[in-house]
Amino acid sequence: MKEQIFKTENFSKKSLDGQALSDCSFEHCNFTESSLCQTKFCNCTFADCNLSLVKLDFCRFQEILFINCKVVGAEFYKCEKTFFSVSFENCLLQYCNFSDLAMKQSHFFKCKLMECYFTNTYLHGAKFDESNLLGTIFHNCDLSRADFSSATCYDIDPLTNKIKKAKFSLPEALGLLRGFDITIV
């Protein structure tokens, strides 16, 4: 299937396993609990979609933009790693796992990343513009040149993450000191 627009489709609890979808737009679609295993998405946009509890085993997300989407419990780490390339705008991402992925230059713009996991994730040059990172865990990540200057509520341990030339701003940058058991007055 090529160059298609899907509007208000209900894919909830359905299987799209093994399909190849290129240059598609999904608008106001519900993917709750759907299976996208081994599905290949290339150059697609998801706008105003619900992708909660989707199954992503070996799913390919290549040049994908999520806009105004709700994504809860997505295990992105199960996606095909070779071509993984995603950006998010104004999305709610809750309990999502981005571990072991290369996400160089990924962009999170005006997103709420609530209790998400980035472990062993390569986020060199990633941008978290105006994003709330409450409860999100970064562990053993490469955050070099990442931009957190307008992000809020992050808690990043500089001893367990590479943060060389990353951008932070006050007062949020105080979150870099939480792991040192010190008092700031």
OpenMM code with the backbone's topology and positions (N, CA, C; nanometers):
from openmm import Vec3, app, unit

residues = "MET LYS GLU GLN ILE PHE LYS THR GLU ASN PHE SER LYS LYS SER LEU ASP GLY GLN ALA LEU SER ASP CYS SER PHE GLU HIS CYS ASN PHE THR GLU SER SER LEU CYS GLN THR LYS PHE CYS ASN CYS THR PHE ALA ASP CYS ASN LEU SER LEU VAL LYS LEU ASP PHE CYS ARG PHE GLN GLU ILE LEU PHE ILE ASN CYS LYS VAL VAL GLY ALA GLU PHE TYR LYS CYS GLU LYS THR PHE PHE SER VAL SER PHE GLU ASN CYS LEU LEU GLN TYR CYS ASN PHE SER ASP LEU ALA MET LYS GLN SER HIS PHE PHE LYS CYS LYS LEU MET GLU CYS TYR PHE THR ASN THR TYR LEU HIS GLY ALA LYS PHE ASP GLU SER ASN LEU LEU GLY THR ILE PHE HIS ASN CYS ASP LEU SER ARG ALA ASP PHE SER SER ALA THR CYS TYR ASP ILE ASP PRO LEU THR ASN LYS ILE LYS LYS ALA LYS PHE SER LEU PRO GLU ALA LEU GLY LEU LEU ARG GLY PHE ASP ILE THR ILE VAL".split()
positions = [
    Vec3(0.0849, -0.1182, 0.0000),
    Vec3(0.0000, 0.0000, 0.0000),
    Vec3(0.0887, 0.1235, 0.0000),
    Vec3(0.0615, 0.2199, -0.0860),
    Vec3(0.1440, 0.3399, -0.0952),
    Vec3(0.0575, 0.4645, -0.0993),
    Vec3(0.1128, 0.5716, -0.0485),
    Vec3(0.0540, 0.7042, -0.0543),
    Vec3(-0.0952, 0.7050, -0.0209),
    Vec3(-0.1255, 0.6550, 0.0981),
    Vec3(-0.2645, 0.6502, 0.1408),
    Vec3(-0.2853, 0.7378, 0.2629),
    Vec3(-0.4087, 0.7842, 0.2783),
    Vec3(-0.4484, 0.8578, 0.3971),
    Vec3(-0.5566, 0.7760, 0.4675),
    Vec3(-0.5304, 0.7459, 0.5944),
    Vec3(-0.6270, 0.6717, 0.6754),
    Vec3(-0.6840, 0.7693, 0.7773),
    Vec3(-0.8158, 0.7902, 0.7746),
    Vec3(-0.8808, 0.8826, 0.8668),
    Vec3(-0.9812, 0.8072, 0.9527),
    Vec3(-0.9764, 0.8354, 1.0817),
    Vec3(-1.0684, 0.7808, 1.1826),
    Vec3(-1.0851, 0.6284, 1.1740),
    Vec3(-0.9828, 0.5606, 1.1316),
    Vec3(-0.9867, 0.4137, 1.1251),
    Vec3(-0.9687, 0.3565, 1.2656),
    Vec3(-1.0395, 0.2497, 1.2926),
    Vec3(-1.0251, 0.1818, 1.4206),
    Vec3(-0.9475, 0.0517, 1.3988),
    Vec3(-0.8179, 0.0567, 1.4311),
    Vec3(-0.7319, -0.0608, 1.4206),
    Vec3(-0.7176, -0.1290, 1.5569),
    Vec3(-0.7943, -0.0860, 1.6539),
    Vec3(-0.7823, -0.1363, 1.7902),
    Vec3(-0.7969, -0.2885, 1.7945),
    Vec3(-0.6988, -0.3520, 1.8610),
    Vec3(-0.6937, -0.4971, 1.8797),
    Vec3(-0.6875, -0.5741, 1.7482),
    Vec3(-0.6493, -0.5064, 1.6396),
    Vec3(-0.6366, -0.5732, 1.5103),
    Vec3(-0.4890, -0.5943, 1.4782),
    Vec3(-0.4636, -0.6788, 1.3826),
    Vec3(-0.3268, -0.7078, 1.3410),
    Vec3(-0.2967, -0.6446, 1.2056),
    Vec3(-0.1877, -0.5706, 1.2023),
    Vec3(-0.1340, -0.5201, 1.0758),
    Vec3(0.0020, -0.5856, 1.0505),
    Vec3(0.0235, -0.6976, 1.1140),
    Vec3(0.1523, -0.7662, 1.1098),
    Vec3(0.2014, -0.7879, 0.9671),
    Vec3(0.3288, -0.7562, 0.9469),
    Vec3(0.3969, -0.7877, 0.8227),
    Vec3(0.3656, -0.6985, 0.7044),
    Vec3(0.2859, -0.5943, 0.7223),
    Vec3(0.2535, -0.5065, 0.6099),
    Vec3(0.3654, -0.4060, 0.5856),
    Vec3(0.3700, -0.3511, 0.4653),
    Vec3(0.4645, -0.2444, 0.4308),
    Vec3(0.3835, -0.1213, 0.3937),
    Vec3(0.4009, -0.0145, 0.4714),
    Vec3(0.3245, 0.1089, 0.4504),
    Vec3(0.4218, 0.2244, 0.4327),
    Vec3(0.4183, 0.2845, 0.3158),
    Vec3(0.5120, 0.3911, 0.2840),
    Vec3(0.4358, 0.5170, 0.2449),
    Vec3(0.4845, 0.6325, 0.2888),
    Vec3(0.4242, 0.7621, 0.2550),
    Vec3(0.2761, 0.7674, 0.2899),
    Vec3(0.2418, 0.7170, 0.4084),
    Vec3(0.1020, 0.7148, 0.4540),
    Vec3(0.0811, 0.8162, 0.5659),
    Vec3(-0.0426, 0.8620, 0.5757),
    Vec3(-0.0842, 0.9466, 0.6870),
    Vec3(-0.1971, 0.8764, 0.7609),
    Vec3(-0.1849, 0.8762, 0.8931),
    Vec3(-0.2886, 0.8198, 0.9778),
    Vec3(-0.3418, 0.9346, 1.0620),
    Vec3(-0.4692, 0.9676, 1.0454),
    Vec3(-0.5287, 1.0813, 1.1149),
    Vec3(-0.6470, 1.0346, 1.1995),
    Vec3(-0.6421, 1.0670, 1.3288),
    Vec3(-0.7498, 1.0310, 1.4220),
    Vec3(-0.7776, 0.8809, 1.4226),
    Vec3(-0.6725, 0.8016, 1.4125),
    Vec3(-0.6884, 0.6559, 1.4119),
    Vec3(-0.6608, 0.5981, 1.5505),
    Vec3(-0.7274, 0.4883, 1.5800),
    Vec3(-0.7101, 0.4213, 1.7074),
    Vec3(-0.6339, 0.2896, 1.6847),
    Vec3(-0.5144, 0.2813, 1.7418),
    Vec3(-0.4317, 0.1610, 1.7324),
    Vec3(-0.4213, 0.0896, 1.8677),
    Vec3(-0.5069, 0.1234, 1.9627),
    Vec3(-0.4977, 0.0661, 2.0964),
    Vec3(-0.4941, -0.0866, 2.0907),
    Vec3(-0.3900, -0.1425, 2.1526),
    Vec3(-0.3694, -0.2866, 2.1626),
    Vec3(-0.3609, -0.3567, 2.0266),
    Vec3(-0.3276, -0.2828, 1.9222),
    Vec3(-0.3122, -0.3473, 1.7922),
    Vec3(-0.1726, -0.4083, 1.7802),
    Vec3(-0.1572, -0.4987, 1.6870),
    Vec3(-0.0281, -0.5633, 1.6640),
    Vec3(0.0336, -0.5098, 1.5358),
    Vec3(0.1515, -0.4506, 1.5511),
    Vec3(0.2254, -0.3968, 1.4366),
    Vec3(0.3559, -0.4747, 1.4174),
    Vec3(0.3571, -0.5980, 1.4608),
    Vec3(0.4776, -0.6800, 1.4551),
    Vec3(0.5230, -0.7000, 1.3100),
    Vec3(0.6490, -0.6768, 1.2864),
    Vec3(0.7130, -0.6911, 1.1562),
    Vec3(0.6513, -0.6021, 1.0488),
    Vec3(0.5743, -0.5010, 1.0894),
    Vec3(0.5195, -0.4051, 0.9944),
    Vec3(0.6263, -0.3007, 0.9639),
    Vec3(0.6339, -0.2587, 0.8388),
    Vec3(0.7332, -0.1596, 0.7966),
    Vec3(0.6620, -0.0291, 0.7627),
    Vec3(0.6899, 0.0736, 0.8440),
    Vec3(0.6378, 0.2071, 0.8185),
    Vec3(0.7544, 0.2931, 0.7717),
    Vec3(0.7415, 0.3530, 0.6568),
    Vec3(0.8479, 0.4398, 0.6053),
    Vec3(0.7865, 0.5728, 0.5612),
    Vec3(0.8429, 0.6810, 0.6137),
    Vec3(0.7996, 0.8158, 0.5780),
    Vec3(0.6488, 0.8339, 0.6015),
    Vec3(0.6046, 0.7996, 0.7225),
    Vec3(0.4622, 0.8089, 0.7574),
    Vec3(0.4410, 0.9101, 0.8695),
    Vec3(0.3194, 0.9616, 0.8757),
    Vec3(0.2797, 1.0544, 0.9812),
    Vec3(0.1586, 0.9974, 1.0544),
    Vec3(0.1657, 1.0046, 1.1866),
    Vec3(0.0534, 0.9677, 1.2720),
    Vec3(0.0081, 1.0965, 1.3403),
    Vec3(-0.1133, 1.1412, 1.3134),
    Vec3(-0.1645, 1.2651, 1.3723),
    Vec3(-0.2917, 1.2364, 1.4508),
    Vec3(-0.2944, 1.2818, 1.5762),
    Vec3(-0.4111, 1.2660, 1.6626),
    Vec3(-0.4527, 1.1192, 1.6758),
    Vec3(-0.3536, 1.0322, 1.6869),
    Vec3(-0.3803, 0.8884, 1.6981),
    Vec3(-0.3545, 0.8395, 1.8403),
    Vec3(-0.4200, 0.7288, 1.8747),
    Vec3(-0.3956, 0.6612, 2.0012),
    Vec3(-0.3197, 0.5325, 1.9699),
    Vec3(-0.1946, 0.5250, 2.0177),
    Vec3(-0.1113, 0.4075, 1.9954),
    Vec3(-0.0778, 0.3417, 2.1289),
    Vec3(-0.1724, 0.3353, 2.2160),
    Vec3(-0.1495, 0.2784, 2.3486),
    Vec3(-0.1469, 0.1264, 2.3431),
    Vec3(-0.0475, 0.0702, 2.4111),
    Vec3(-0.0307, -0.0741, 2.4259),
    Vec3(-0.0177, -0.1477, 2.2938),
    Vec3(0.0406, -0.0812, 2.1936),
    Vec3(0.0646, -0.1478, 2.0652),
    Vec3(0.1784, -0.2482, 2.0801),
    Vec3(0.1720, -0.3537, 2.0029),
    Vec3(0.2784, -0.4544, 1.9994),
    Vec3(0.3713, -0.4181, 1.8836),
    Vec3(0.5004, -0.4009, 1.9136),
    Vec3(0.5945, -0.3475, 1.8158),
    Vec3(0.7108, -0.4414, 1.7821),
    Vec3(0.6980, -0.5685, 1.8076),
    Vec3(0.8082, -0.6612, 1.7831),
    Vec3(0.8536, -0.6541, 1.6371),
    Vec3(0.9783, -0.6156, 1.6176),
    Vec3(1.0422, -0.6059, 1.4854),
    Vec3(0.9694, -0.5113, 1.3893),
    Vec3(0.8939, -0.4166, 1.4433),
    Vec3(0.8299, -0.3133, 1.3618),
    Vec3(0.9376, -0.2165, 1.3140),
    Vec3(0.9265, -0.1702, 1.1909),
    Vec3(1.0201, -0.0708, 1.1389),
    Vec3(0.9517, 0.0655, 1.1372),
    Vec3(1.0094, 0.1595, 1.2129),
    Vec3(0.9662, 0.2992, 1.2098),
    Vec3(1.0812, 0.3779, 1.1480),
    Vec3(1.0678, 0.4123, 1.0214),
    Vec3(1.1726, 0.4835, 0.9491),
    Vec3(1.1172, 0.6172, 0.9000),
    Vec3(1.1751, 0.7270, 0.9500),
    Vec3(1.1297, 0.8621, 0.9150),
    Vec3(0.9812, 0.8791, 0.9491),
    Vec3(0.9511, 0.8638, 1.0780),
    Vec3(0.8126, 0.8696, 1.1256),
    Vec3(0.7924, 0.9928, 1.2128),
    Vec3(0.6811, 1.0613, 1.1913),
    Vec3(0.6445, 1.1779, 1.2705),
    Vec3(0.5128, 1.1485, 1.3412),
    Vec3(0.5144, 1.1660, 1.4731),
    Vec3(0.3941, 1.1521, 1.5551),
    Vec3(0.3537, 1.2922, 1.5998),
    Vec3(0.2299, 1.3325, 1.5717),
    Vec3(0.1800, 1.4647, 1.6088),
    Vec3(0.0522, 1.4479, 1.6908),
    Vec3(0.0487, 1.5100, 1.8092),
    Vec3(-0.0704, 1.5070, 1.8956),
    Vec3(-0.1186, 1.3649, 1.9240),
    Vec3(-0.0265, 1.2740, 1.9417),
    Vec3(-0.0634, 1.1339, 1.9656),
    Vec3(-0.0523, 1.0979, 2.1131),
    Vec3(-0.1294, 0.9969, 2.1506),
    Vec3(-0.1209, 0.9385, 2.2836),
    Vec3(-0.0548, 0.8019, 2.2661),
    Vec3(0.0588, 0.7839, 2.3343),
    Vec3(0.1328, 0.6586, 2.3233),
    Vec3(0.1641, 0.6116, 2.4658),
    Vec3(0.0949, 0.5094, 2.5098),
    Vec3(0.1122, 0.4588, 2.6463),
    Vec3(0.1604, 0.3141, 2.6393),
    Vec3(0.2681, 0.2856, 2.7125),
    Vec3(0.3169, 0.1489, 2.7251),
    Vec3(0.3809, 0.0914, 2.6005),
    Vec3(0.4251, 0.1744, 2.5094),
    Vec3(0.4877, 0.1239, 2.3867),
    Vec3(0.6308, 0.0797, 2.4141),
    Vec3(0.6631, -0.0400, 2.3716),
    Vec3(0.7968, -0.0955, 2.3912),
    Vec3(0.8781, -0.0761, 2.2629),
    Vec3(0.9174, 0.0498, 2.2392),
    Vec3(0.9907, 0.0843, 2.1182),
    Vec3(1.1208, 0.0046, 2.1054),
    Vec3(1.1763, -0.0392, 2.2177),
    Vec3(1.3017, -0.1136, 2.2140),
    Vec3(1.2876, -0.2455, 2.1373),
    Vec3(1.1652, -0.2910, 2.1152),
    Vec3(1.1420, -0.4141, 2.0396),
    Vec3(1.1368, -0.3889, 1.8884),
    Vec3(1.1403, -0.2617, 1.8493),
    Vec3(1.1373, -0.2274, 1.7068),
    Vec3(1.2673, -0.2673, 1.6389),
    Vec3(1.2600, -0.2759, 1.5079),
    Vec3(1.3803, -0.2970, 1.4283),
    Vec3(1.4730, -0.1787, 1.4527),
    Vec3(1.5948, -0.2052, 1.4933),
    Vec3(1.6854, -0.0988, 1.5353),
    Vec3(1.7581, -0.0301, 1.4195),
    Vec3(1.7803, -0.1000, 1.3111),
    Vec3(1.8629, -0.0483, 1.2024),
    Vec3(1.8114, 0.0823, 1.1434),
    Vec3(1.6829, 0.0927, 1.1198),
    Vec3(1.6280, 0.2092, 1.0509),
    Vec3(1.5474, 0.3007, 1.1436),
    Vec3(1.5530, 0.2775, 1.2743),
    Vec3(1.4671, 0.3494, 1.3684),
    Vec3(1.4921, 0.4998, 1.3623),
    Vec3(1.3893, 0.5748, 1.3257),
    Vec3(1.3998, 0.7196, 1.3116),
    Vec3(1.2613, 0.7801, 1.3350),
    Vec3(1.2440, 0.8453, 1.4511),
    Vec3(1.1136, 0.8994, 1.4894),
    Vec3(1.1285, 1.0400, 1.5466),
    Vec3(1.0214, 1.1180, 1.5340),
    Vec3(1.0107, 1.2477, 1.6001),
    Vec3(0.8687, 1.2606, 1.6528),
    Vec3(0.8566, 1.3374, 1.7609),
    Vec3(0.7281, 1.3533, 1.8271),
    Vec3(0.6996, 1.5010, 1.8484),
    Vec3(0.5769, 1.5434, 1.8188),
    Vec3(0.5328, 1.6810, 1.8439),
    Vec3(0.4038, 1.6779, 1.9242),
    Vec3(0.4057, 1.7451, 2.0374),
    Vec3(0.2865, 1.7615, 2.1205),
    Vec3(0.2203, 1.6270, 2.1537),
    Vec3(0.3017, 1.5294, 2.1879),
    Vec3(0.2509, 1.3951, 2.2185),
    Vec3(0.2581, 1.3656, 2.3677),
    Vec3(0.1701, 1.2776, 2.4115),
    Vec3(0.1781, 1.2204, 2.5453),
    Vec3(0.2428, 1.0841, 2.5296),
    Vec3(0.3606, 1.0678, 2.5893),
    Vec3(0.4321, 0.9401, 2.5889),
    Vec3(0.4447, 0.8973, 2.7340),
    Vec3(0.3750, 0.7915, 2.7701),
    Vec3(0.3756, 0.7479, 2.9090),
    Vec3(0.4107, 0.5997, 2.9162),
    Vec3(0.5035, 0.5674, 3.0079),
    Vec3(0.5502, 0.4298, 3.0283),
    Vec3(0.6061, 0.3686, 2.9008),
    Vec3(0.6681, 0.4477, 2.8160),
    Vec3(0.7278, 0.3966, 2.6927),
    Vec3(0.8741, 0.3626, 2.7168),
    Vec3(0.9234, 0.2623, 2.6461),
    Vec3(1.0606, 0.2171, 2.6643),
    Vec3(1.1384, 0.2332, 2.5341),
    Vec3(1.2401, 0.3210, 2.5388),
    Vec3(1.3245, 0.3501, 2.4235),
    Vec3(1.4659, 0.2931, 2.4430),
    Vec3(1.4804, 0.1924, 2.5248),
    Vec3(1.6124, 0.1384, 2.5573),
    Vec3(1.6796, 0.0753, 2.4357),
    Vec3(1.8130, 0.0859, 2.4346),
    Vec3(1.8981, 0.0214, 2.3343),
    Vec3(1.8740, 0.0689, 2.1913),
    Vec3(1.8196, 0.1884, 2.1746),
    Vec3(1.7951, 0.2414, 2.0403),
    Vec3(1.8928, 0.3532, 2.0066),
    Vec3(1.9223, 0.3670, 1.8797),
    Vec3(1.9993, 0.4812, 1.8304),
    Vec3(1.8979, 0.5856, 1.7848),
    Vec3(1.8926, 0.6965, 1.8577),
    Vec3(1.7949, 0.8018, 1.8295),
    Vec3(1.8648, 0.9358, 1.8072),
    Vec3(1.9757, 0.9311, 1.7367),
    Vec3(2.0525, 1.0520, 1.7078),
    Vec3(1.9627, 1.1541, 1.6381),
    Vec3(1.9684, 1.2755, 1.6861),
    Vec3(1.8936, 1.3885, 1.6304),
    Vec3(1.7413, 1.3753, 1.6438),
    Vec3(1.6929, 1.2817, 1.7232),
    Vec3(1.5475, 1.2711, 1.7425),
    Vec3(1.4958, 1.3990, 1.8080),
    Vec3(1.3716, 1.4316, 1.7788),
    Vec3(1.3143, 1.5557, 1.8289),
    Vec3(1.1852, 1.5260, 1.9040),
    Vec3(1.1794, 1.5759, 2.0259),
    Vec3(1.0593, 1.5710, 2.1082),
    Vec3(1.0198, 1.7168, 2.1310),
    Vec3(0.9127, 1.7632, 2.0675),
    Vec3(0.8716, 1.9026, 2.0747),
    Vec3(0.7374, 1.9130, 2.1476),
    Vec3(0.7387, 1.9856, 2.2597),
    Vec3(0.6181, 2.0070, 2.3414),
    Vec3(0.5509, 1.8750, 2.3797),
    Vec3(0.6317, 1.7788, 2.4199),
    Vec3(0.5789, 1.6476, 2.4582),
    Vec3(0.5784, 1.6310, 2.6091),
    Vec3(0.4949, 1.5393, 2.6542),
    Vec3(0.4969, 1.4945, 2.7929),
    Vec3(0.5505, 1.3523, 2.7898),
    Vec3(0.6737, 1.3350, 2.8369),
    Vec3(0.7345, 1.2025, 2.8476),
    Vec3(0.7276, 1.1636, 2.9937),
    Vec3(0.6258, 1.0941, 3.0305),
    Vec3(0.6006, 1.0614, 3.1697),
    Vec3(0.6436, 0.9179, 3.1986),
    Vec3(0.7412, 0.9047, 3.2888),
    Vec3(0.7906, 0.7743, 3.3324),
    Vec3(0.8309, 0.6854, 3.2143),
    Vec3(0.9035, 0.7443, 3.1216),
    Vec3(0.9575, 0.6688, 3.0084),
    Vec3(1.0988, 0.6221, 3.0431),
    Vec3(1.1493, 0.5281, 2.9652),
    Vec3(1.2803, 0.4690, 2.9926),
    Vec3(1.3728, 0.4843, 2.8729),
    Vec3(1.4885, 0.5411, 2.9005),
    Vec3(1.5964, 0.5505, 2.8027),
    Vec3(1.7182, 0.4869, 2.8693),
    Vec3(1.7456, 0.3620, 2.8385),
    Vec3(1.8613, 0.2920, 2.8937),
    Vec3(1.9476, 0.2461, 2.7779),
    Vec3(2.0768, 0.2785, 2.7829),
    Vec3(2.1697, 0.2460, 2.6742),
    Vec3(2.1214, 0.3040, 2.5418),
    Vec3(2.0600, 0.4201, 2.5476),
    Vec3(2.0038, 0.4837, 2.4289),
    Vec3(2.1003, 0.5899, 2.3775),
    Vec3(2.1203, 0.5912, 2.2477),
    Vec3(2.2092, 0.6880, 2.1835),
    Vec3(2.1242, 0.8077, 2.1403),
    Vec3(2.1337, 0.9166, 2.2162),
    Vec3(2.0527, 1.0364, 2.1935),
    Vec3(2.1398, 1.1567, 2.1585),
    Vec3(2.2521, 1.1325, 2.0940),
    Vec3(2.3441, 1.2395, 2.0547),
    Vec3(2.2680, 1.3427, 1.9700),
    Vec3(2.2677, 1.4672, 2.0150),
    Vec3(2.2036, 1.5747, 1.9405),
    Vec3(2.0511, 1.5750, 1.9455),
    Vec3(1.9924, 1.4920, 2.0292),
    Vec3(1.8461, 1.4907, 2.0402),
    Vec3(1.7973, 1.6212, 2.1020),
    Vec3(1.6744, 1.6592, 2.0705),
    Vec3(1.6158, 1.7819, 2.1241),
    Vec3(1.4888, 1.7482, 2.2007),
    Vec3(1.4785, 1.8080, 2.3182),
    Vec3(1.3618, 1.7890, 2.4043),
    Vec3(1.2971, 1.9261, 2.4269),
    Vec3(1.2654, 1.9950, 2.3196),
    Vec3(1.2122, 2.1308, 2.3256),
    Vec3(1.0776, 2.1374, 2.3970),
    Vec3(1.0725, 2.2184, 2.5028),
    Vec3(0.9493, 2.2447, 2.5772),
    Vec3(0.8788, 2.1161, 2.6207),
    Vec3(0.9569, 2.0136, 2.6516),
    Vec3(0.8996, 1.8851, 2.6913),
    Vec3(0.9125, 1.8626, 2.8409),
    Vec3(0.8105, 1.7993, 2.8969),
    Vec3(0.8075, 1.7645, 3.0386),
    Vec3(0.8539, 1.6196, 3.0512),
    Vec3(0.9585, 1.5965, 3.1300),
    Vec3(1.0196, 1.4637, 3.1424),
    Vec3(0.9992, 1.4042, 3.2818),
    Vec3(0.8869, 1.4315, 3.3433),
    Vec3(0.8608, 1.3880, 3.4799),
    Vec3(0.8697, 1.2365, 3.4940),
    Vec3(0.9591, 1.1913, 3.5803),
    Vec3(0.9732, 1.0497, 3.6096),
    Vec3(1.0455, 0.9691, 3.5029),
    Vec3(1.0922, 1.0349, 3.3995),
    Vec3(1.1632, 0.9645, 3.2913),
    Vec3(1.3045, 0.9318, 3.3350),
    Vec3(1.3473, 0.8110, 3.3035),
    Vec3(1.4789, 0.7629, 3.3455),
    Vec3(1.5746, 0.7596, 3.2276),
    Vec3(1.6906, 0.8214, 3.2483),
    Vec3(1.8009, 0.8143, 3.1532),
    Vec3(1.9139, 0.7403, 3.2241),
    Vec3(1.9544, 0.6251, 3.1715),
    Vec3(2.0624, 0.5495, 3.2331),
    Vec3(2.1567, 0.4969, 3.1253),
    Vec3(2.2837, 0.5270, 3.1430),
    Vec3(2.3874, 0.4831, 3.0500),
    Vec3(2.3563, 0.5281, 2.9068),
    Vec3(2.3107, 0.6508, 2.8934),
    Vec3(2.2757, 0.7073, 2.7629),
    Vec3(2.3851, 0.8011, 2.7143),
    Vec3(2.3957, 0.8141, 2.5839),
    Vec3(2.4807, 0.9164, 2.5251),
    Vec3(2.3909, 1.0357, 2.4952),
    Vec3(2.4006, 1.1369, 2.5806),
    Vec3(2.3220, 1.2600, 2.5665),
    Vec3(2.4094, 1.3752, 2.5170),
    Vec3(2.5229, 1.3429, 2.4572),
    Vec3(2.6136, 1.4452, 2.4058),
    Vec3(2.5391, 1.5352, 2.3079),
    Vec3(2.5578, 1.6636, 2.3272),
    Vec3(2.4966, 1.7663, 2.2421),
    Vec3(2.3428, 1.7638, 2.2416),
    Vec3(2.2832, 1.6883, 2.3311),
    Vec3(2.1363, 1.6899, 2.3426),
    Vec3(2.0928, 1.8238, 2.4007),
    Vec3(1.9760, 1.8679, 2.3646),
    Vec3(1.9276, 1.9986, 2.4082),
    Vec3(1.8085, 1.9825, 2.5029),
    Vec3(1.8347, 2.0109, 2.6304),
    Vec3(1.7319, 2.0084, 2.7346),
    Vec3(1.7035, 2.1515, 2.7834),
    Vec3(1.7484, 2.2522, 2.7096),
    Vec3(1.7433, 2.3900, 2.7588),
    Vec3(1.6018, 2.4406, 2.7861),
    Vec3(1.5025, 2.3896, 2.7185),
    Vec3(1.3651, 2.4327, 2.7469),
    Vec3(1.2803, 2.3180, 2.8034),
    Vec3(1.3433, 2.2063, 2.8373),
    Vec3(1.2729, 2.0923, 2.8970),
    Vec3(1.2536, 2.1155, 3.0472),
    Vec3(1.1568, 2.0460, 3.1041),
    Vec3(1.1300, 2.0586, 3.2476),
    Vec3(1.1220, 1.9206, 3.3120),
    Vec3(1.1378, 1.9210, 3.4427),
    Vec3(1.1174, 1.8036, 3.5284),
    Vec3(1.2088, 1.6858, 3.4971),
    Vec3(1.3254, 1.7118, 3.4421),
    Vec3(1.4161, 1.5999, 3.4161),
    Vec3(1.5048, 1.5746, 3.5370),
    Vec3(1.5484, 1.4514, 3.5475),
    Vec3(1.6370, 1.4075, 3.6551),
    Vec3(1.7417, 1.3185, 3.5893),
    Vec3(1.8554, 1.3759, 3.5557),
    Vec3(1.9596, 1.3055, 3.4802),
    Vec3(2.0847, 1.2954, 3.5658),
    Vec3(2.1334, 1.1761, 3.5852),
    Vec3(2.2553, 1.1534, 3.6629),
    Vec3(2.3759, 1.1673, 3.5697),
    Vec3(2.4587, 1.2712, 3.5891),
    Vec3(2.5744, 1.2901, 3.5007),
    Vec3(2.6828, 1.1836, 3.5198),
    Vec3(2.6729, 1.1031, 3.6249),
    Vec3(2.7706, 0.9969, 3.6461),
    Vec3(2.7367, 0.8707, 3.5666),
    Vec3(2.6121, 0.8539, 3.5313),
    Vec3(2.5726, 0.7335, 3.4574),
    Vec3(2.5317, 0.7626, 3.3137),
    Vec3(2.5475, 0.8869, 3.2708),
    Vec3(2.5142, 0.9262, 3.1343),
    Vec3(2.6247, 1.0152, 3.0784),
    Vec3(2.6449, 1.0084, 2.9502),
    Vec3(2.7415, 1.0949, 2.8832),
    Vec3(2.6687, 1.2237, 2.8439),
    Vec3(2.7107, 1.3378, 2.9026),
    Vec3(2.6378, 1.4629, 2.8783),
    Vec3(2.7271, 1.5727, 2.8194),
    Vec3(2.8384, 1.5354, 2.7611),
    Vec3(2.9320, 1.6336, 2.7067),
    Vec3(2.8634, 1.7242, 2.6037),
    Vec3(2.8758, 1.8541, 2.6273),
    Vec3(2.8214, 1.9601, 2.5417),
    Vec3(2.6690, 1.9569, 2.5286),
    Vec3(2.6013, 1.8888, 2.6210),
    Vec3(2.4550, 1.8940, 2.6245),
    Vec3(2.4134, 2.0311, 2.6776),
    Vec3(2.2933, 2.0756, 2.6433),
    Vec3(2.2447, 2.2067, 2.6858),
    Vec3(2.1369, 2.1915, 2.7917),
    Vec3(2.1549, 2.2669, 2.9002),
    Vec3(2.0599, 2.2692, 3.0102),
    Vec3(2.0389, 2.4147, 3.0499),
    Vec3(1.9313, 2.4446, 3.1215),
    Vec3(1.9106, 2.5802, 3.1709),
    Vec3(1.8615, 2.5742, 3.3148),
    Vec3(1.8854, 2.6852, 3.3861),
    Vec3(1.8394, 2.6963, 3.5239),
    Vec3(1.6930, 2.7375, 3.5263),
    Vec3(1.6172, 2.6990, 3.6241),
    Vec3(1.6545, 2.6228, 3.7422),
    Vec3(1.6522, 2.4709, 3.7202),
    Vec3(1.6038, 2.4261, 3.6059),
    Vec3(1.5885, 2.2823, 3.5820),
    Vec3(1.7208, 2.2058, 3.5887),
    Vec3(1.8313, 2.2724, 3.5578),
    Vec3(1.9616, 2.2050, 3.5588),
    Vec3(1.9997, 2.1541, 3.6980),
    Vec3(1.9327, 2.2028, 3.8005),
    Vec3(1.9590, 2.1530, 3.9352),
    Vec3(1.9267, 2.0038, 3.9458),
    Vec3(1.8458, 1.9534, 3.8552),
    Vec3(1.8155, 1.8109, 3.8513),
    Vec3(1.9385, 1.7254, 3.8240),
    Vec3(2.0430, 1.7864, 3.7722),
    Vec3(2.1679, 1.7141, 3.7481),
    Vec3(2.2417, 1.6849, 3.8781),
    Vec3(2.2032, 1.7527, 3.9856),
    Vec3(2.2740, 1.7385, 4.1129),
    Vec3(2.2024, 1.6476, 4.2127),
    Vec3(2.0841, 1.6004, 4.1810),
    Vec3(2.0047, 1.5210, 4.2755),
    Vec3(2.0778, 1.3967, 4.3247),
    Vec3(2.1534, 1.3329, 4.2416),
    Vec3(2.2206, 1.2086, 4.2783),
    Vec3(2.3419, 1.2268, 4.3667),
    Vec3(2.3814, 1.3509, 4.3994),
    Vec3(2.5014, 1.3760, 4.4774),
    Vec3(2.4775, 1.3910, 4.6271),
    Vec3(2.3534, 1.3801, 4.6719),
    Vec3(2.3208, 1.3914, 4.8129),
    Vec3(2.3815, 1.5179, 4.8756),
    Vec3(2.3522, 1.6305, 4.8104),
    Vec3(2.4012, 1.7596, 4.8600),
    Vec3(2.2817, 1.8516, 4.8853),
    Vec3(2.3059, 1.9579, 4.9611),
    Vec3(2.2027, 2.0559, 4.9868),
    Vec3(2.2417, 2.1866, 4.9186),
    Vec3(2.1511, 2.2413, 4.8425),
    Vec3(2.1742, 2.3683, 4.7742),
    Vec3(2.0889, 2.4719, 4.8438),
    Vec3(2.1538, 2.5826, 4.8875),
    Vec3(2.0791, 2.6866, 4.9578),
    Vec3(2.0844, 2.8163, 4.8812),
] * unit.nanometer
topology = app.Topology()
chain = topology.addChain("A")
for resn in residues:
    res = topology.addResidue(resn, chain)
    for name in ("N", "CA", "C"):
        topology.addAtom(name, app.Element.getBySymbol(name[0]), res)
